[in-house]
Amino acid sequence: MTLKKKYHNWGEGKVSYIEWGEDKSMPGLQFCHATGFNSLTYKKLLEPLADIFHIRAEDARGHGFTETIADPEAMFDWKVYRDDLIQSVESFVKSKGERIILGGHSMGGASVMQVAAARPDLVAGIILVEPVLISNMNLKILEIAKKFPITKSIPFIKERTSMSDKTLKRRDEFPSREMMIKSYTGRGAFATWKDGFLEDYIDGGTKKINGKIKLTCDPKWEAATFGSWKHNAMNSIKNITCPITLLQGETGSTTRNIGVKRLKNKNSLDEFKVIKKSSHFLPMEFPKIIQEEIIKINLRIKSFS
């Protein structure tokens, strides 16, 4: 099945997405990316499923090739991602004539949870891969740090705001695509990625400007997303009624234990796995495991219908 690059436009600017297939008889699957990434990053995860699913993956606000307003000074609540995703899923469901499966990684997983809770009429089941689930105490710390930057020197606050601060220092412009690949390969977040994922990330999240290659996700917007304190997907858990699969990395997980416990208390949590030798970047490390779980949840949904 051939990948197609498309756009929505609901009046605020272009919303970029990729799609495999248009067969209404195939179950719909939409996958949501992590902060700072883009839809094309997950091409090697999603493309092998295109013979089974009608697939869409969208560039979130401020990411990839989406052109809607992304003002870092106004970013303090991930609900903007939830609301954007609802609009996108509504469109997909309307074209399919039935609810779809939603999957998401990291921030994408948190957004998926909030959509499933707010609009159960749109969602048949959810695949959560390392969703960001943060305790209320840590969210309060992020709020204090954003309102009073001087507090970032306090060790326990500095620890919780380091991701945002590191992002602001990241280089976002290179002389060429090849130099960007060389700079990223085997380093930092990209150290454990399987072949091809990094190249897709770069192709889906850069533009050539004045002869140089530049990231389309502004580090200020990415940092503001990391530093937001009103995105608590944890509170949505009680309102999720569809089947749930939760996949967690063994090290460096952003899915805190309190979130796992709350999800385990849900009757709809059908599958929970901690993937050995994996990290927060589970989709890029073990794509086949996630593919298998997507197929499994679709079969479970079918058995209930």
TIVEXNU-341265 format. One line per 3 residues: number of its first residue (from 0); their letters; for each residue x negated, y, z of C-alpha. Coordinates in nm, 2 decimals. Each point is the difference from the previous one (the first is absolute). Layout:
% TIVEXNU-341265
NUM) A) X:Y:Z ~ ...
END
This chain:
% TIVEXNU-341265
0) MTL) 0.00:0.00:0.00 ~ -0.14:0.34:-0.10 ~ -0.04:0.28:0.25
3) KKK) 0.17:0.32:-0.09 ~ -0.07:0.35:0.15 ~ 0.31:0.21:0.06
6) YHN) 0.14:0.30:0.18 ~ 0.30:0.10:0.19 ~ 0.10:0.36:0.04
9) WGE) 0.26:0.11:0.26 ~ -0.06:0.37:-0.04 ~ -0.31:0.05:0.21
12) GKV) -0.26:-0.13:-0.25 ~ -0.11:-0.33:-0.15 ~ -0.01:-0.31:0.21
15) SYI) -0.24:-0.26:-0.15 ~ 0.07:-0.37:0.01 ~ -0.11:-0.32:-0.17
18) EWG) 0.23:-0.28:-0.11 ~ -0.01:-0.36:-0.12 ~ 0.31:-0.13:-0.18
21) EDK) 0.35:0.13:-0.04 ~ 0.19:-0.33:0.02 ~ 0.31:0.06:0.21
24) SMP) 0.02:-0.37:0.08 ~ -0.33:0.00:0.18 ~ -0.01:0.10:0.37
27) GLQ) -0.13:0.36:0.06 ~ -0.32:0.06:0.20 ~ -0.14:0.34:0.09
30) FCH) -0.33:0.03:0.17 ~ -0.13:0.31:0.19 ~ -0.36:0.10:0.04
33) ATG) -0.21:0.11:0.29 ~ -0.11:0.36:0.09 ~ -0.25:0.13:-0.25
36) FNS) 0.05:-0.29:-0.25 ~ 0.24:-0.02:-0.30 ~ 0.23:-0.24:-0.17
39) LTY) -0.26:-0.13:-0.25 ~ -0.23:-0.10:0.29 ~ 0.23:-0.31:0.04
42) KKL) 0.01:-0.10:-0.36 ~ -0.19:-0.33:0.06 ~ 0.23:-0.08:0.29
45) LEP) 0.32:0.07:-0.19 ~ -0.07:-0.09:-0.37 ~ -0.01:-0.38:0.06
48) LAD) 0.36:0.02:0.14 ~ 0.14:0.16:-0.31 ~ 0.13:-0.33:-0.14
51) IFH) 0.22:-0.03:0.30 ~ 0.09:0.35:0.10 ~ 0.10:0.33:-0.16
54) IRA) -0.26:0.22:0.17 ~ -0.05:0.37:0.08 ~ -0.26:0.18:0.20
57) EDA) 0.01:0.37:0.04 ~ -0.26:0.27:0.08 ~ 0.10:0.16:0.33
60) RGH) 0.02:0.38:0.04 ~ -0.35:0.15:-0.02 ~ -0.15:-0.33:-0.15
63) GFT) -0.09:-0.14:-0.34 ~ 0.17:0.19:-0.28 ~ 0.31:0.12:0.19
66) ETI) 0.04:0.37:-0.03 ~ 0.25:0.09:0.27 ~ -0.09:0.26:0.27
69) ADP) -0.26:-0.12:0.25 ~ -0.09:0.28:0.24 ~ -0.24:-0.12:0.28
72) EAM) 0.11:0.28:0.23 ~ 0.36:-0.13:-0.01 ~ -0.08:-0.37:0.05
75) FDW) 0.07:-0.12:0.35 ~ 0.27:-0.27:-0.06 ~ -0.01:-0.31:-0.22
78) KVY) 0.38:0.03:-0.06 ~ -0.08:0.19:-0.32 ~ -0.15:-0.33:-0.13
81) RDD) 0.32:-0.19:0.12 ~ 0.23:0.25:-0.17 ~ -0.20:-0.01:-0.33
84) LIQ) 0.00:-0.38:0.01 ~ 0.38:-0.02:0.06 ~ 0.05:0.21:-0.32
87) SVE) -0.22:-0.23:-0.19 ~ 0.16:-0.32:0.13 ~ 0.34:0.13:-0.06
90) SFV) -0.09:0.04:-0.37 ~ -0.14:-0.35:-0.02 ~ 0.30:-0.16:0.18
93) KSK) 0.23:0.19:-0.23 ~ -0.17:-0.14:-0.31 ~ -0.01:-0.35:0.15
96) GER) 0.35:-0.01:0.14 ~ -0.12:-0.17:0.31 ~ -0.23:0.06:0.30
99) IIL) -0.37:-0.04:-0.04 ~ -0.30:-0.13:0.20 ~ -0.22:0.27:0.14
102) GGH) -0.37:-0.05:0.08 ~ -0.25:0.23:0.14 ~ -0.36:0.03:0.13
105) SMG) -0.09:0.23:0.29 ~ 0.18:0.33:-0.03 ~ 0.20:-0.17:-0.28
108) GAS) 0.11:-0.27:0.25 ~ 0.11:0.26:0.25 ~ 0.21:0.18:-0.27
111) VMQ) 0.15:-0.34:-0.11 ~ 0.11:-0.06:0.36 ~ 0.17:0.34:0.03
114) VAA) 0.18:-0.05:-0.33 ~ 0.12:-0.35:0.10 ~ 0.13:0.15:0.32
117) ARP) 0.17:0.31:-0.15 ~ 0.14:-0.17:-0.32 ~ 0.07:-0.37:0.05
120) DLV) 0.22:0.02:-0.31 ~ -0.31:0.04:-0.21 ~ -0.24:-0.27:0.15
123) AGI) 0.03:-0.38:-0.03 ~ -0.32:-0.07:0.20 ~ -0.33:0.16:0.09
126) ILV) -0.37:-0.11:-0.02 ~ -0.21:0.20:0.25 ~ -0.38:-0.01:-0.05
129) EPV) -0.18:0.16:0.28 ~ 0.27:0.26:0.06 ~ -0.10:0.31:0.21
132) LIS) 0.17:-0.05:0.34 ~ -0.13:0.24:0.26 ~ 0.10:0.03:0.37
135) NMN) 0.18:0.31:0.12 ~ -0.31:0.09:0.21 ~ -0.23:0.00:-0.30
138) LKI) 0.25:0.21:-0.20 ~ 0.01:0.25:0.28 ~ -0.38:0.02:-0.01
141) LEI) 0.01:0.07:-0.38 ~ 0.25:0.28:0.07 ~ -0.22:0.16:0.27
144) AKK) -0.30:-0.02:-0.23 ~ 0.18:0.17:-0.29 ~ 0.14:0.27:0.21
147) FPI) -0.31:0.06:0.20 ~ -0.31:-0.09:-0.21 ~ -0.24:0.08:0.29
150) TKS) 0.12:-0.32:0.17 ~ -0.16:-0.21:-0.27 ~ -0.33:0.02:0.20
153) IPF) 0.16:-0.21:0.28 ~ -0.12:-0.36:-0.06 ~ 0.33:-0.19:0.01
156) IKE) 0.16:0.26:-0.24 ~ -0.30:0.01:-0.23 ~ 0.03:-0.38:-0.03
159) RTS) 0.36:0.02:-0.12 ~ -0.06:0.29:-0.25 ~ -0.32:-0.12:-0.16
162) MSD) 0.18:-0.14:-0.31 ~ 0.14:0.34:-0.08 ~ -0.33:0.18:0.06
165) KTL) -0.20:-0.25:-0.21 ~ 0.24:0.04:-0.29 ~ -0.06:0.38:-0.01
168) KRR) -0.37:-0.07:-0.04 ~ 0.03:-0.25:-0.28 ~ -0.14:0.09:-0.34
171) DEF) 0.29:0.03:-0.25 ~ -0.19:0.09:-0.32 ~ -0.26:-0.19:-0.21
174) PSR) -0.18:0.06:-0.33 ~ 0.14:-0.32:-0.15 ~ 0.23:-0.30:0.07
177) EMM) -0.31:-0.22:0.00 ~ -0.16:0.20:0.27 ~ 0.32:0.00:0.21
180) IKS) 0.01:-0.38:-0.03 ~ -0.36:-0.03:0.10 ~ 0.04:0.23:0.30
183) YTG) 0.30:-0.19:0.13 ~ -0.09:-0.36:-0.07 ~ -0.07:-0.21:0.31
186) RGA) 0.04:0.30:0.23 ~ 0.24:0.12:0.27 ~ 0.36:-0.09:-0.08
189) FAT) -0.10:-0.17:-0.32 ~ -0.26:-0.24:0.14 ~ 0.22:-0.31:0.00
192) WKD) 0.21:0.06:-0.31 ~ 0.02:-0.27:-0.27 ~ -0.13:0.09:-0.35
195) GFL) 0.22:0.23:-0.20 ~ 0.20:0.17:0.28 ~ -0.25:0.29:0.03
198) EDY) 0.01:0.07:-0.37 ~ 0.38:0.00:0.00 ~ 0.00:0.23:0.30
201) IDG) -0.22:0.24:-0.19 ~ 0.20:-0.02:-0.32 ~ 0.33:0.06:0.19
204) GTK) -0.13:0.28:0.21 ~ -0.24:0.23:-0.19 ~ 0.01:0.26:-0.27
207) KIN) -0.27:0.16:-0.22 ~ -0.03:0.37:0.09 ~ -0.27:0.22:-0.15
210) GKI) -0.19:-0.30:-0.11 ~ 0.00:-0.17:0.34 ~ 0.20:-0.28:0.16
213) KLT) 0.21:0.12:0.29 ~ 0.24:-0.18:0.24 ~ 0.36:0.10:-0.05
216) CDP) 0.08:-0.06:0.37 ~ -0.12:0.32:0.17 ~ -0.21:-0.10:0.30
219) KWE) 0.19:0.28:0.20 ~ 0.33:-0.17:-0.08 ~ -0.14:-0.34:0.08
222) AAT) -0.14:0.13:0.33 ~ 0.33:0.17:0.09 ~ 0.18:-0.33:-0.06
225) FGS) -0.24:-0.19:0.23 ~ 0.04:0.28:0.26 ~ 0.38:0.00:-0.01
228) WKH) 0.18:-0.07:0.33 ~ 0.37:-0.04:-0.09 ~ -0.01:-0.30:-0.22
231) NAM) 0.08:-0.26:0.26 ~ 0.12:-0.30:-0.20 ~ 0.01:-0.19:0.34
234) NSI) 0.34:0.16:0.07 ~ 0.15:-0.14:-0.32 ~ -0.06:-0.36:0.10
237) KNI) 0.33:-0.03:0.19 ~ 0.20:0.09:-0.31 ~ -0.16:-0.24:-0.25
240) TCP) 0.24:-0.28:-0.08 ~ -0.15:-0.16:-0.32 ~ -0.26:-0.29:0.00
243) ITL) -0.35:0.11:0.09 ~ -0.35:-0.13:-0.07 ~ -0.28:0.15:0.20
246) LQG) -0.37:-0.05:-0.10 ~ -0.27:0.13:0.22 ~ -0.38:0.03:-0.04
249) ETG) -0.22:-0.17:0.25 ~ -0.22:0.30:0.06 ~ 0.05:0.37:-0.01
252) STT) 0.38:-0.03:-0.01 ~ 0.23:0.30:0.01 ~ 0.29:-0.21:0.11
255) RNI) -0.02:0.04:0.37 ~ 0.10:-0.29:0.23 ~ 0.31:0.19:0.13
258) GVK) 0.13:0.02:-0.35 ~ -0.07:-0.37:-0.06 ~ 0.19:-0.09:0.32
261) RLK) 0.30:0.21:-0.10 ~ 0.01:-0.16:-0.35 ~ -0.03:-0.35:0.16
264) NKN) 0.31:0.08:0.20 ~ 0.20:0.04:-0.32 ~ 0.19:-0.30:-0.12
267) SLD) -0.07:0.12:-0.36 ~ -0.38:-0.05:0.04 ~ -0.03:-0.32:-0.20
270) EFK) -0.38:0.00:-0.05 ~ -0.29:0.15:0.20 ~ -0.36:-0.08:-0.08
273) VIK) -0.34:0.13:0.10 ~ -0.22:-0.07:-0.29 ~ -0.34:-0.13:0.10
276) KSS) -0.31:0.19:-0.11 ~ 0.22:0.29:-0.12 ~ 0.00:0.37:0.09
279) HFL) 0.24:0.29:-0.05 ~ -0.08:-0.04:-0.37 ~ 0.17:-0.33:-0.02
282) PME) 0.16:0.05:-0.35 ~ -0.34:0.06:-0.16 ~ -0.16:-0.29:0.19
285) FPK) 0.27:-0.28:-0.02 ~ 0.25:0.10:-0.28 ~ 0.10:-0.37:-0.06
288) IIQ) 0.13:-0.03:0.36 ~ 0.22:0.30:-0.04 ~ 0.12:-0.12:-0.34
291) EEI) 0.10:-0.33:0.16 ~ 0.19:0.17:0.28 ~ 0.19:0.23:-0.25
294) IKI) 0.11:-0.31:-0.18 ~ 0.10:-0.17:0.32 ~ 0.22:0.29:0.13
297) NLR) 0.18:0.01:-0.34 ~ 0.08:-0.37:0.04 ~ 0.13:0.06:0.36
300) IKS) 0.22:0.29:-0.12 ~ 0.14:-0.22:-0.28 ~ 0.08:-0.28:0.25
303) FS) 0.21:0.25:0.21 ~ 0.19:0.15:-0.29
END
